[in-house]
């Protein structure tokens, strides 16, 4: 699988899929997009939590029969109007297996993030579960991969999945990973005893401090005044120069070709005069998409390899990834599609070793076109992704 599982599943959320689901549920496309993205991440997180138990994973994957065949969001959306839809029935069986007692926490967190009711989020999760598990089930059948192999894949994507979860859900799926901020009762008691002992020493310490102060004043009052020393120039040749914090050393053998986004990104990062701001965007020139799709064309892989190499070599750098569309389609569907494109690129970069917490995905729909939307060539250029350094 060239793309990560999470990125591949996000790629299925094209504008038609979002429109069909939103229409079936009577919900805004933007809310449905956020709800489905969070649902996919939550379902993958639930399965990742079972990744060390091949038997539990097998039971979950077997819940989607092999005879079900490929599914689409439009197909799932049409099942909303059909009582006792087989796919929705599968979803209802999957959710307790994936979330256990944490189902209400998952629903509430996604509801807050997407701005939809808990009932609507339950419907989205019920739709998304057979889609996600069916996707993984087909991958198992097509590749002959074992449950252990799928578990390894999921654990390898855990950082991306956790980054896509709504606030607070990471602790549901990965409990105990946060360090407690409060001191334990034992430590607190020890500190209290130490303070009470020090109170008895305060008078003696005060007398000692006064004596030391008198000695210091006497010795310094007899010293002649010292002329200030001229500051040492700090240039490139100065051995006293402070190393620049934004110097990035690429791994041996990595060559960033001139002209692409990689060379422009590296030049910006290494230039001390270049400051991150809200207007300096770098278009990924070789990255393009088909109309209505968030699946990038293969020519962009070399560009993303360069960006990933720079980011992994420059640990201080943080970046925003922005997705855009052409002007075809409604504003809501274009906004959702642009976010999917940005999320797909972030997932690709995380898969290449970039920590997920250094990337932010944003979608701007058809805003800020770089070419004429009345021509096919111009529309193709506007279906793009741009990056902006926010810290270096």
N, C-alpha and C positions, 0 to 999 in steps of 0.2 A: 504494500500500500504506500504509494508515493507520498500522499498527504497524510496527516495525522487523522485518527478516527474523528476527533472533534471537528477539525477543519472540514473533513469530507461531509460530515452531517450538516454543518452550517451551510455548505455549498448547496444543499438541497432546498434551502429556504430562499428560493428566487421570488421575484415579485408576484408571479402568478400564484405560487403556493400561499404566500402571505395573504394575497387578495381573496383567495378562495376560503381560507380559514376565517379571516376577518368577516367576510360576508356571511358565512354560515353561522358565526357566533354573534353577529351584530356588534362587533367591537372595533375600535380604531386600529388601523394597520400597525401603527407605531407600538401600541400596547401589546398587540399579538406578537409582533417581532420580538420584543423584550421578553415576553412570557415564554415563547418557544425556545429562545436561546437559553434562558435560565432553566427551562424544563430539560432540555437536552443535556446541559451541564450537570444538573442534579441527578438525572438517570445514570449518566456515566460515573458520577461520584458514588452513587449507590452500588453500582456494579464493581467499581474499584475497591470499595470497602469489603467486597467478597473475594477479591483477587487472590488471596492466600488460601481459599477454600474451593478447590476445583469442583467438588461435589455440589456445593451451593451454586456456583456459576453455571454448571451444567444444567441444574434444575431450572434456573432462570431462563437460559437460552432455549431449553426444550419447551418452554411455555409457548413459544411462537413456532407452530408446526412448519416443517419444511415445505409442506404443500401450499402454504400461504402465498408464496411467490413474492416478487418485488412489490413494494408499496410506494404510494406517493401521498403527499400531504392533501392533495385534492381528493384522492380516494378516501382518505381518513375523514376529511371534512364532510364529504357526502354522507358518511355513516352517522353523522350527528342527527340527521333527520330520520334515521331508521331505528326504530326500537329494537333492542337486543342485537345490535350490529355485532357480528363475530369479532371484528377487530377491536371494538370498544370493550367487548367482554374479555378479550385477551389482556387489554390494558388494565382492566380492573383486577385481574389476577396477578399482574406483574407488580403493581405498586406496593402491596404489602411485602412481597419478596425483596424488593429493592430498598425500601425505606424502613421497614419494621415499625417500631413505635415512633419513629421520627417523621411520619407522614404529615402530621399537622404543622410541625415546624417548617417543613419544606414548603407546604402550600402557603402558609402565612408569609414567609420571606419572599417568595416569588410574587405573591399578591401585592405586597408593599412596593417591590421594585418595578412591577409592570403597571401598577395603578388599576388593577382589575380585581373583581370580587374573588373570594376564596372558591366559590362554586365554579366560576369560569376557569380559574387556574387548575382546579381538579379535572375539568374537562380537557384542558390542554395537556396535562400530564398523562391522562388516560389515552389521549391520541398519540402523544409522543413516545410512550413506552414501547408499543409494538414496532414503531418505526425504527427506534434506536436499537432495540434488541434484535429485530429482524435484520437490520444492516450488519450487526456483528455476527449473527447466525450465518448469514450468507458468506461472510468473509471466512468463517471457520470451515464451512463446507467447500468453498472454492480453493482454499489454500491447504486444507488438511491440518491446520494449526491446532495444537492441543489447548486445553483450558489453561495450562501453565503459561503457554506462549501468549495467549490473549491477556492473561493476568499481568505478564511482564510489559506488554504494550500499554495497558491501562496505567500501570504504575509509572511508566516513563512519561505519560502525559498528565500526571496528577497535578503538576504545577499549573499547566494551562487550564485544566478543569477547575481547580480551586480559584483561580483568578477570575473565572467567568461566573462563579456563584454569587448570588445576592449576599449582601452583608449579613454576617452571622451564621450562614449555612456551613461554612468550612468547619466550624466546631462540631456540627452535628455529624458530619461524615468522618472527620479526623479529630476526635476528642482528645484533649490532653496535650495538644501540640503547642498551646500558648503558655508562656511562663507566667505563673501567678505573681501579681505585683505586691500583694500584701505579705507582711512578715508573718511567720508562724508564731503561735503563742509562746513556744519555747524561746525563740529569739527575742521576742518582746520582753519577756520576763528577765532575760539576761541583761538586756540594755537597762532596764529599770534599776537593777541592783548596782550596775556599774555607775549610774548617775548618782545614786545616793552615797556611794563611797567617795566620789569625787567632790561632793559638796563639803565633806569634812576637811578636804585638802586645800580648799580655796584660800583661806587666810595665809597659809605657808607659801602657796604659789604666788600670791600677790606680793608678799615681801620679797621673794626671790626675783620677781620681775622688776620691782623697783630698784633693787641692787644692780641688776644687769643693765638697766637703763642708765643709771648714774655712771657706771664704768664706760658705757658706749659714748655718752656725751663728753666725758673727760678726754677720752682718747681721740675723738674726732675733732674736738675743738682745737687741739694742738697741731692738726695737720694743715699744711699749706693748701691753698685752693689749687685745683687741677684744671688746666685748660682743656676744653672739650676736644676730643679727637675727631679729625675729619672723617666723614663716613666713607666706607670702602665702596668704590663703584662695583655694581653687580651686573656685569655683562656676561655674554656667552663664555668668554674666556676666563672669567673670574672663578677661582676655586671656591670662593665663599658664596657663590650664587645659589639662591634657593631653587630647587628643581621645580619646574612647572608641573602642576597637578594634572594638566590635561594632555600631557605627552602620552601617546598611545604607541605601543610597539606591537606590530603585527607579527604573528607566528612566522617562523622561517618557511619560505616557499610560497607564502600567500602574496599574490601580486594583484593590486587593484588597478584595473585598466583605466586609462584616461577617458574622459568623456561621459562615463556612466554616473549613476547616482552615487555609487561607492566612492569614486574619486572626489566628488563634490562634498559628500558627507565627511570624508576623512580630512579634506582641506579645512572645512568649517570647524571640526573638532580640534584640530591641531593649531589653528590660528588664534593666538591669544587675544587679538583685537575683535574677533567675531563673537558677539554676545547673543545668547539665545533670546529670541523675542517672539511676539505673536504673529509676525508677518513673514518670517523667512521659511518658506516651504520649498522642499526639493521634490520635484516630480520623479517618480520611478518610470523612466521613459519606456523601458522595454516591457512594462507590465500593462496588459490590456485584458479586457473581458468581452465576452459576447453580450449582446443585448439581453437584459433581464437575468444575467447570471453573475454569481460571485465566484465562479471557478476561473482561476487565472490561466492564461495560456502558458505553455511550457517555456517560452523564451525568457520568462522573467526569473527562472531559477538561478541563473548566474548572477543577476543583480541582487537577489535576496541573499545568496551565499556571501557576496561582498559586504552587504549591510550587516549580516550576522557576524562575519569575521571581525568587522570594526567594533561592533557593540560588545562582543565577548572579550576583545582586547582593550576596551576602554570602559572599565567598570563604573566610572562616575557618570557615564552618559545615560540620560533618560530621553525618551522620544515619544511623540504622538504620531499615530498613523491615521490618516484621514482618507475616507473613501468618498468617491464622487460618481455620479451617473450622467448620462445624457439627458435631454429634456423630454424623452418619450416616456409616457406614463404619468400617473398622478403624483402629486407632491408627496403624499404619505408613502406610497409604494417605493418611490425613488429614495426617500429618506431611509426606509428599512433596508433596501438593497445596498445603499452606500455603507451602512453600518455593517452589513454582512461581509462586504468586501474588505473593510478595515479589519474586522475580526478574523477573517480568513488569513490575511497577511500576518497579523500578530501570531496566530496559531502556527503558521509556517516558521516564523522567526524563533518562537519558543521551541519548536521541534528541532531547530538547528543549534540550540544551546543558549539562547538569550533568556535570561530570567524574566518571567512573566510580569513581575512587579515593576519592571523598568519600561513597560510599554502601556500606552493608553490608546484605545481605539475610538475614533469619532466618525460620524457620518454626516455629510453635508448635502446629500441629494444632488440636485442639478445646479447648486450654487457655484459661483466662481468658475464659469466655463473658460477653458483655455483655447477653444476653437469654435467655429461656427456650427451650431446645432442644426442648420438647414441642410447640411451635406453629410453623407455617410462617413466620409473621412473625418470630418469635424466631430461627429458624434462618437466615433471610435476613440478619438483622442480624449474626449471628455469622460469616457468610462475608464477612470484612472484611480491611482492611489498616490498620495503625496506624504512625505514625512517631515517632521519638524523637531529639531533638538530643543528640549525644554530644560536640560541641565547638562553641564559638561565639567 
